[in-house]
Amino acid sequence: MIFGKIDFLNLLPFHVFIKRYARTTRFQQSLHYHKGVPSALNREFAMRRIDAAFVSSITAQNCRHFGVGIVAQREVLSVLSLPNADKDDSDSATSNLLARILDIHGEILSGDKALRFYYSGGDHIDLGGTWYEQTGLPFVFALLSTHNHTDELHRLSRAFVSKKVKIPYYILMKASLQSGLTPAQIIHYLKYISYKVGVKEMKGYKRFVREAKKKGINPSLKDIRY
């Protein structure tokens, strides 16, 4: 299986989990990584160059998934609008569309660069928090999806959400050096991220898809601009 790997901090617990999981199953023998930012992995997944990935919500609606995603229950800290001229984030189509749905203008930042801005104390609007204020629902930024390998991904998904992942100190320090954030900031941030996509999370996801359609946007995997 070729797995699309996003090296953002919001997936650090998953990357720790999958390394342990792979060592205890035959899954390790077939696992290969393809790294990229979300927008690039959307295209690679659409073209079937990778078998599974956390696919941006706006392109995941027709994909096979098993209740695992990147979720903000309220504030997310890593998807922000800055009080600058309107500018999309080339790394994340879902974040750009969310800003449009919320009618928020400014420069959109996502991922680790948004976290660095957040912890610097700059003025911003948290898009996850604003979504919750307007809908009362969590926001699902991505869904763990696959073209095939459904049995393997189903087992992996159930195992991942069934236990809390503890991040080893050496991995936390490595992530700190790579991201420019302190270990304490990383731990603080991860408290805002959850991964189980249950009934309430799916309700929020479906609301997002409906709002996108109202904006005239209904991309599928064939629409790889997203």
N, C-alpha and C positions, 0 to 999 in steps of 0.2 A: 504494500500500500504506500502510495506517495501522499504524504500529509503536508498540507500547507501550513507553515509555521509563521505566526505573527509575533515578533519579538517586542510587543508592548507589555508593560507591567501588568495590565489587566488579565493577561493569560499566564502570568508566572505560576500560580498554583496549578494550573492545568499541565504546564510543561514539566513541573516537578512530579505530578501524578503519573503522567504517561511514561516517563522514564522508569519509574518503579513498576508500573503495570506491565510494561513491555518485558522487563527482566523476569517476571514471574509467569509469562505465557509465551506461547510460540509466536505471538504477535511480533516480538522483537526481530525475528528473522526476516519479516517482510516489510518492516517499517523503514521508510526513507523520508527525509524532510526536504521541502522546497520552501525557502524563506521569501518573505515579501511583505509589503504593507497591504492593508485590507483591499484597497482598490485594485492593486496588481493581482492579488490572489483571486479576487472575483473573476478577473479575465482568464486567469489560468484554469480556474475551476470550470468556467463556462466552456472553455476549449478542450476540456477533459485531459489537461496535462497533469492535473493532480486529482486524486481520488476522493479526498476528504479535506475539509477546512472549516474554520469559523467564517461563514459567508455573511457578508453584510445583509442586514435585515431586509433592505429594499429589494434585493435580488434573490432572497432565499425562500420566497413564498411558495414556489413549486418544487422545492428540493426535499429530499428525504432527510428527516432529522428525528431525534429521539429525546427531546426534552432537555437539552443542554444548550446554553447560550451565554452571552455576555449581557448581564442585566444590571440596571441601576434601579433600585427601589424608589429612590428620590434623587438627591444630588448625586452627580457622578464624578465631579472634579476634573475629569480628563476630556470633557467636551464642552468648550467654552466659546462665547462670542465676545470679542474685544471691541471697545468703542473706537474702532478705526473705520476706514472706508470698506465697503462690502468686498469680501474676498473669500472664496471657497477654499476648503482644505483639500488638496489633491490626494491626500491619503485616505479620505473617508467620505464616500458618497452618502452614507446614511446620515452622518452628522450635518452635511450640507442641506439635505432635504428636510431634516428635522427643524433646522433654523427657518426654512421657508414656511413650513407648516405652522410654526409658532409665530411667524411674522416678526422674527428677530433679525435685525440688520447689524452688520459689523464684520469683522474678520473672524472666521471660524478656525479654531485650533482644536486638534484632537490628539490623543495619545500622550506620549511622554513629554512632548514639547508643551502641551497644554498643562500638564502637571507642574512642570518647572515654572510656568507662568503663574499658576495658581499659588504655589508655595512662595513665590516672590512677592505676593500681596498686591498684584496689579488689579485694576478695575476690570470686571468681567460679569457676564451673565452665564450661569450654569444651565445648559440646555436640558439636562436630566431633571433638575429641580423645577424648571419652568414647565416642562411636560407634566410633571406630577401636580403642580399647582393648577394646571388647566384641566387635567383629566382625572386626577386621583388614582392613576394607574402607574405601574412600573414601566420602564422603557427597555425593550430588548434591542440591543445594538447589533447583535450577530447571533446566528444559529449554527451549531455544529452540524454540518450537512455532508452528504455523500452521494455519489452516483451509484455505487455498488457497495460491496463489503458491508452490507446492512447488518448481518448477524454480528460481525466483529464490532461495528460501531455501536450497536445496541448494547452489547455486553459492556463495552468500555464506558458508555454514557451512564449506565446504571451504577457501575462501580465508582465512577467519579463523584456523582452527587450523593452517594451513600455514606461518604466519610469526609471529615475535615482534613485538608492537606496542610501539614506543617512544613514550612520552608526552611531547609537547613541554613545555618548561619553563613556558610561559605557561599552558597548560592545567593543569599540576600546581599552579601558584600559585593559579589560580582555584579549583581543587578544595580547596586548603588553606584559603582564605578561607571557602568555603561550608561546609566540614565542621568547621572548628575544630581540625584536625590539622595537624601540620607536614608539609612535603614529604617529609622523611625517614621519618616515621611512615607516610605513604601508600605509599611505595615498599616499606617493610618489610612492611606488611600484604599488598600484592599478591603477595608471594612465597608466600603461603599459599593463593592462589587459582589454580586451573587451569580450563580450559574444554573440553578434549577429553573426550568421553564415549566411552571405549573399552570393551573387554571387562570389565576389572576394575571400572570405574566403573558399568557397567550391572549387574554382579553386586551391587554395593552398593545400587544403586537398587531392584532387584527385591527385595532383602532388606528394604529399608525398606517397600515396598508390602506384602509378606507380613506384616511385623510390625504394620502398620497394620490389616490385615484381622483379625489376631488380637485387636486391641483393639476390633473391631466397627466400624471406620471404613474405608469403601471409597468415598470421594467421587468423583464424576465431574464433568465440566463442568456438569452440570445441578444439582449441589449447590453453589450459589455461595456458601454460607456459608463455604466455604474459599477 
